[in-house]
Amino acid sequence: MVRAKSQYPEIYRRFGQLLAEERTSRGLSQSEVARRLGKPPSAVWKYENGELRLDVVEFLAFAKAVGFDPLDLMRRLAVQDEQSPDP
């Protein structure tokens, strides 16, 4: 079953925010991450702002390019989601 993007706007926003936090905490620009991924800088901006979704393989590549543990980020996202009120 495919769900519309509008059903999950908050978690997508938080996911993008976590991606941006990981990148900036390592002093990396969006352009540098894009170069490492072989993508245009606008793609990284769109990932971080929820305009372009990452599939699991792209997420793993993003994590490797930035240098963070993807499982740790997913755990943090899950904890945030558990603590947020139901829609």
Secondary structure, 3 states (H helix, E strand, C coil): CCCCHHHCHHHHHHHHHHHHHHHHHCCCCHHHHHHHHCCCHHHHHHHHCCCCCCCHHHHHHHHHHHCCCHHHHHHHHHHHHHHCCCC
